[in-house]
Each structure stands twice: as C-alpha cells, then as structure tokens.
Amino acid sequence: MTQTMKSVVLRQPDELVLEERPVPTPGPEEVLIRVKAACICHTDLVTLHGEFPGCKYPTVLGHELSGVVEQCGSAVEDFACGDRVTSFAFYHCRVCPACLAGHITACPELRAMPFQLDGAFEEFVCLPAAMLYRMPEGLSFAAAAMTEPAANSYAAVELGAIQPGERVVVIGPGPIGLLAVELAKRKQPAQVIMLGTRPERLEMAQQLGATHVVNVYETDPYVEVMAITERKGADVVLFCGGGEQAWLLAGKILSPYGRLVVEALPPSPEAQWPVRVFDFTSKYVSYLGISGYVVEDFVKTLELMAKDELHAESVITDRFRLEDYQEAFDTCMQRKGGAIKVIFEMDGE
C-alpha cells in the first residue's frame, strides 16, 4: 500500500490547500478507509470561512463519505479488509446515559468531523470503527456517501410526526430539504409544498414528490400557501434553510397545533430570531430543534436507499476529482450551473 496520500487541508479559515500527507495508521479501535466518494456539505462551507465554533486547525473537511476498509486496528472485530462502508459524521461512546437513552448527540465523548476528527477530503481516512456501517449490496459509493445528509432529512421528518392527510411545507430546497420532500411524501400528507428561490431546485422538488412549489421571488409565499391549504395553513413546517424573513414566514403559516422543525443552521452562532409568544398561547404551536440524527435514523435511511425507496443520489449534480477541489468548492459556493450537491469521486466509481 502507498505510504502517502493526497489530502485537501484547511490550514486556517479560507486557506484550503492540497497536500501530500502520510497515510495514517489505525489505532486499536480504528479502521483505515480508502475513500471512494465524499460530498461537500453546507457545514463544510461554513467551517471553511471560520464561521463554525470549535473547529481545530489544521483540519480536513468532509463528513459525508463512503469507501472500502483498507486496514483494521487490533481490537476491531466487526469489519474486515474489503468491506464497503459509510460513516456517521461523529463518534459517540454508546455507553453513557445520553447514548443509552438514545440522545447520542448529547454524548460527552462526542467527536465530530472536521472539528475533532479529520474528514474525508483525502484518499484515506482513519475513523473509529464505531462510526462505520456496511453498505447494502448494490448501493453505489456516491449514493452511500449521501447517507449522512439523507439521515438528517429522515430525522427531521420523523421529528415532525407527520400524519396522513396533514399539510406540510418545506422551506429551503437544499439537499436536505429536497430529500425531506421525498421522505415526507411517504407519510401520505394531503400536500407537500416546497418554498424556495431557484427554479432548478423547485423543479427537483417536484420530481421528488412535492405537490406544489412556490418561488418566493415571484409571488407572496404567505398568500400562496394559504390559498393552497384553503386558509388552513401548515400542520408541519420543515425549516431546512433561509434567513430571518423565512423564519418569520414559517411561524406565520403554521396552523393551530402546528409543528415547526428547525433543521437549518443560523447565519451565525449568535443569531437570534423572534418568536411571537402569542403563537405559543393562542395557536399552541411547537418549535422543535434538531441537529443530526440517531442510529435508527441512519440505519433506516440506508435501508430505504437499498430498497430504492429514497433516491438520495438524485440531488448530486456535479462530480469532481480531489485534485480539482478549488473548482468543486467554487461550484458549490456559487451554485454554478444550478449546482445542488457536489461530490468528490476518487477513482470515477
């Protein structure tokens, strides 16, 4: 096996370079993975610009990945060389009270890519075996790399507890919002309405099952949503992106006893968006925050993709080699050519 590898390193905010690094050696409970595919996430862009607190430098971005096991640590029993795997974005201990209660993102031992662990924008990555899951047979490496963002979508939809016949609005047609449309449609709602600004993304939302799409640049979204829902409003709003105006709209279109699931990152860690206390008392609405997913969400997402009931790979629009990292990031940040999801494929598979 080669002794060195190509690695896209974030030395400090806004300084992204391609380096030749030694291939890491896995510790006793770690696995060395030959990366096959890794997607760029919005979190990578925020971290690139130094806007996400708690990141170590230098680091390697990329937490949506798939690959092949190259080497196992001495204590690893669940994996073997040649296994096709995908990964959680974070490590959790599995034995603390939070983990045992299923609240794994509250684990005191939590370590995440790229904040405490190097990520996958490199030819090999070394990760704790506890983060890994085998890929189902027949699933492509590109699709498997989408498990992590799709699990976020799945978790948001599940938290919304959508019931048959309810009215659902998704705000923010990024990859997570788009996959949330497809997953929400499985709950048999009366309507799934996608709000956004980019025609190509709204068209994708329709392909994934949206019953209605609303371009907020072309019409008043409040008037449109209320017309579509016959003045009833939304039982569930999945807030997957947008600024303060989108946030205010979300609260306004909620029906009595509605649920607003907040999956999106704010524009800054200090951002504070207003909530009318009247909504809590008069409309009985619930604001539900989510960041990440649990084991069941991740496993179920893999199962749905394996059964061709979730088409996460469909939102991938642009594919690059690792060496073309600058063009890949520019394409993602500037949404060139209508880019939705950008992926690195290490050897064209």
C-alpha positions in Angstrom: 0.0 0.0 0.0 1.2 3.5 -0.8 2.8 5.4 2.1 1.4 8.9 1.2 -1.9 10.3 0.1 -3.4 13.4 -1.4 -5.3 15.5 1.2 -7.3 18.7 0.9 -6.3 20.5 4.1 -7.9 23.6 5.7 -4.8 25.1 7.3 -6.8 28.0 8.7 -10.0 29.8 7.7 -10.1 30.4 4.0 -6.8 28.7 3.4 -7.6 25.4 1.6 -4.6 23.6 0.0 -3.8 20.2 -1.5 -1.0 18.4 0.5 0.8 15.1 0.3 0.5 13.5 3.7 1.4 10.2 5.3 -1.3 7.6 5.2 -2.5 7.3 8.8 -2.1 4.1 10.8 -5.3 3.0 12.6 -5.3 2.7 16.4 -6.6 -0.5 18.1 -10.3 0.5 17.7 -9.9 2.4 14.4 -10.3 1.5 10.7 -8.4 2.9 7.8 -10.8 3.6 4.9 -9.8 4.1 1.3 -12.2 6.9 0.4 -14.3 6.4 -2.7 -16.7 9.3 -2.5 -17.2 12.3 -0.3 -19.8 15.1 -0.6 -19.4 18.8 0.1 -21.9 19.9 2.8 -23.1 23.4 3.8 -21.3 22.8 7.1 -18.0 22.5 5.2 -18.6 25.9 3.6 -19.3 27.5 7.0 -16.3 25.9 8.5 -14.1 26.9 5.5 -14.8 30.5 6.3 -14.2 30.1 10.1 -17.8 30.6 11.0 -18.4 27.4 12.9 -17.1 27.4 16.5 -14.9 24.7 18.0 -13.0 23.7 14.9 -9.4 22.6 15.2 -6.8 23.8 12.6 -5.4 22.4 10.5 -8.2 20.0 9.6 -9.7 18.1 6.7 -13.2 18.8 5.8 -15.8 16.3 4.6 -18.1 14.2 6.7 -20.4 12.6 4.1 -18.4 9.7 2.7 -18.2 6.1 1.6 -15.2 3.8 0.9 -13.5 0.5 1.4 -11.9 -0.8 4.5 -8.1 -1.0 3.9 -6.8 -1.9 7.4 -8.3 -2.6 10.8 -6.9 -1.9 14.3 -6.0 -4.8 16.5 -9.3 -4.6 18.6 -11.7 -4.3 15.6 -13.9 -7.4 15.2 -16.9 -6.1 13.2 -15.1 -5.2 10.0 -12.6 -6.7 7.6 -10.4 -5.5 4.7 -12.5 -5.1 1.6 -15.8 -4.2 3.4 -17.7 -1.4 1.7 -18.7 1.2 4.3 -20.2 4.5 5.0 -20.0 6.5 8.2 -21.6 8.7 10.8 -20.3 12.2 10.9 -19.4 11.8 14.6 -18.3 9.4 17.2 -20.4 8.6 20.3 -19.4 6.3 23.2 -22.6 4.1 23.2 -22.4 3.5 26.9 -23.0 6.8 28.7 -26.5 7.7 30.0 -27.2 10.0 27.0 -26.2 7.3 24.5 -28.2 4.6 26.3 -31.2 6.9 26.3 -30.8 7.4 22.5 -29.7 11.0 22.8 -26.4 10.3 21.1 -25.7 13.9 20.1 -25.6 14.8 23.8 -22.8 12.2 24.4 -20.0 13.9 26.5 -17.4 11.9 24.4 -18.8 13.2 21.1 -16.2 13.9 18.5 -17.2 15.1 15.0 -15.6 15.6 11.6 -14.0 18.0 10.9 -14.0 19.6 14.4 -12.1 17.0 16.4 -11.6 14.4 13.7 -10.1 14.8 10.2 -12.7 14.4 7.5 -12.8 12.6 4.2 -11.5 15.0 1.6 -8.4 12.8 1.3 -7.5 9.5 -0.2 -7.6 7.7 3.1 -9.3 8.5 6.4 -8.8 6.8 9.8 -12.0 6.6 11.9 -13.3 4.8 15.0 -14.9 1.5 13.9 -18.0 2.5 16.0 -18.8 5.2 13.4 -19.0 2.8 10.4 -21.8 0.9 8.7 -21.7 -1.6 5.9 -23.1 -0.5 2.6 -26.0 -2.6 1.3 -25.3 -4.7 -1.8 -26.0 -2.8 -5.0 -25.7 0.7 -3.5 -23.2 2.9 -5.3 -20.4 4.7 -3.4 -22.0 8.0 -4.4 -25.4 7.0 -3.0 -23.8 5.7 0.2 -21.9 9.0 0.7 -25.4 10.6 0.7 -26.5 8.5 3.7 -25.3 11.2 6.2 -27.3 14.2 4.8 -30.3 12.0 4.0 -30.3 10.8 7.6 -30.6 14.4 8.7 -33.7 14.7 6.4 -35.1 11.5 7.8 -34.6 12.7 11.4 -36.3 16.0 10.7 -39.3 14.3 9.0 -39.7 11.8 11.9 -39.5 14.6 14.5 -42.3 16.4 12.6 -44.5 13.4 13.3 -46.4 13.9 10.0 -49.8 12.2 9.9 -51.8 11.1 6.8 -53.8 14.0 5.4 -51.8 16.8 7.1 -50.4 19.7 5.2 -46.6 20.0 5.1 -44.4 22.9 4.0 -40.7 22.6 3.4 -38.6 25.8 3.4 -35.2 25.6 1.8 -34.6 23.4 -1.2 -31.0 22.4 -0.4 -30.1 18.7 -0.5 -31.6 18.1 3.0 -34.8 20.0 2.2 -35.2 18.2 -1.1 -34.8 14.8 0.4 -37.1 15.8 3.2 -39.8 16.3 0.5 -39.4 12.7 -0.7 -39.4 11.4 2.8 -42.4 13.5 3.9 -44.4 12.2 0.9 -44.0 8.7 2.3 -46.2 9.8 5.3 -49.2 10.3 2.9 -49.8 14.0 3.6 -52.5 15.9 1.8 -49.9 18.3 0.5 -46.1 18.8 0.4 -45.3 22.4 -0.5 -41.8 23.5 -1.2 -40.8 27.1 -0.9 -37.6 28.4 -2.5 -36.0 30.8 -4.9 -34.2 28.8 -7.5 -36.2 27.3 -10.4 -34.0 24.2 -10.9 -34.3 23.3 -7.2 -38.0 23.7 -7.2 -38.2 21.5 -10.3 -36.2 18.9 -8.4 -38.6 19.1 -5.5 -41.5 18.3 -7.9 -39.6 15.3 -9.2 -39.1 14.1 -5.6 -42.8 14.4 -4.8 -43.8 18.0 -3.9 -47.4 18.6 -4.8 -46.8 22.4 -5.0 -43.7 24.6 -5.4 -43.6 28.3 -4.7 -40.9 30.7 -5.9 -40.9 33.3 -3.2 -39.3 35.8 -5.6 -42.3 35.6 -7.9 -45.3 35.6 -5.5 -46.2 36.3 -1.9 -45.5 33.0 -0.2 -47.9 33.6 2.6 -50.8 34.3 0.3 -49.8 31.3 -1.9 -49.5 28.8 0.9 -52.8 29.9 2.5 -54.5 29.6 -0.9 -53.1 26.1 -1.5 -54.1 25.0 2.0 -57.6 26.6 1.8 -56.7 29.1 4.6 -55.8 26.3 7.0 -52.0 26.8 7.0 -49.4 24.1 7.5 -49.6 21.4 10.1 -45.9 20.8 9.8 -43.1 23.2 8.6 -39.7 21.7 8.0 -37.3 24.7 8.1 -34.3 23.5 6.2 -32.8 26.8 5.2 -33.4 30.6 5.0 -32.9 33.8 6.9 -35.0 35.8 9.3 -37.7 36.5 6.8 -38.2 32.9 6.0 -38.3 32.2 9.7 -41.0 34.8 10.3 -42.9 33.3 7.4 -42.7 29.8 8.9 -44.3 30.9 12.1 -47.0 32.8 10.3 -48.1 29.9 8.1 -48.3 27.4 10.9 -51.8 26.2 11.7 -53.1 25.9 15.3 -51.2 23.0 17.0 -48.7 23.0 14.2 -45.1 21.9 14.5 -42.1 23.7 13.2 -39.0 21.6 12.9 -35.8 23.7 12.7 -33.0 21.8 10.9 -31.2 24.7 9.3 -28.0 26.4 10.5 -28.5 30.1 11.5 -26.3 32.7 9.7 -24.1 32.9 12.8 -23.8 31.2 16.2 -25.2 34.3 17.9 -28.2 34.7 15.6 -31.5 35.3 17.4 -34.7 35.1 15.6 -38.0 36.4 17.1 -40.9 34.1 18.1 -44.3 35.6 19.0 -45.3 34.4 22.5 -48.9 34.7 21.2 -48.2 31.7 19.0 -47.4 29.5 22.0 -50.5 30.5 23.8 -53.2 31.1 21.1 -52.0 28.7 18.4 -50.4 26.0 20.6 -47.5 25.6 18.2 -44.4 23.6 18.9 -40.9 24.6 17.9 -38.7 21.6 17.6 -34.9 21.9 17.1 -32.8 19.2 15.6 -29.1 18.8 14.8 -28.1 15.4 13.5 -29.7 12.0 13.7 -29.6 8.9 15.8 -28.6 5.3 14.9 -32.1 4.3 13.9 -32.4 7.3 11.5 -29.1 6.4 9.8 -29.9 2.6 9.5 -33.4 3.3 8.2 -32.0 5.7 5.6 -29.6 3.1 4.4 -32.5 0.6 4.2 -34.7 2.9 2.2 -31.9 3.7 -0.3 -31.1 -0.1 -0.7 -34.8 -0.7 -1.5 -34.8 2.2 -4.0 -37.4 4.0 -1.9 -35.2 7.0 -1.3 -33.3 8.5 -4.2 -30.6 10.5 -2.4 -28.1 10.3 -5.3 -30.6 12.2 -7.5 -29.6 15.5 -5.9 -26.0 15.1 -6.9 -25.4 17.4 -9.8 -21.6 17.9 -10.0 -18.8 15.4 -9.7 -15.1 16.2 -9.3 -11.7 14.6 -8.7 -10.0 15.5 -5.4 -7.3 17.4 -7.3 -10.0 19.8 -8.6 -11.0 20.8 -5.1 -10.9 24.5 -5.8 -13.3 24.2 -8.7 -15.5 21.9 -6.7 -15.8 24.4 -3.8 -16.4 27.3 -6.2 -19.1 25.4 -7.9 -20.8 24.6 -4.6 -20.5 28.1 -3.1 -21.5 29.9 -6.2 -24.1 27.2 -7.3 -22.6 27.3 -10.8 -24.9 25.8 -13.4 -27.6 25.2 -10.9 -25.4 23.0 -8.7 -27.3 21.3 -5.8 -24.9 18.7 -4.4 -21.2 18.4 -5.3 -19.3 15.2 -4.7 -15.7 14.1 -5.0 -15.2 10.7 -6.6 -11.7 9.4 -6.0 -11.5 7.0 -8.9 -14.5 7.6 -11.0 -16.7 4.9 -9.4 
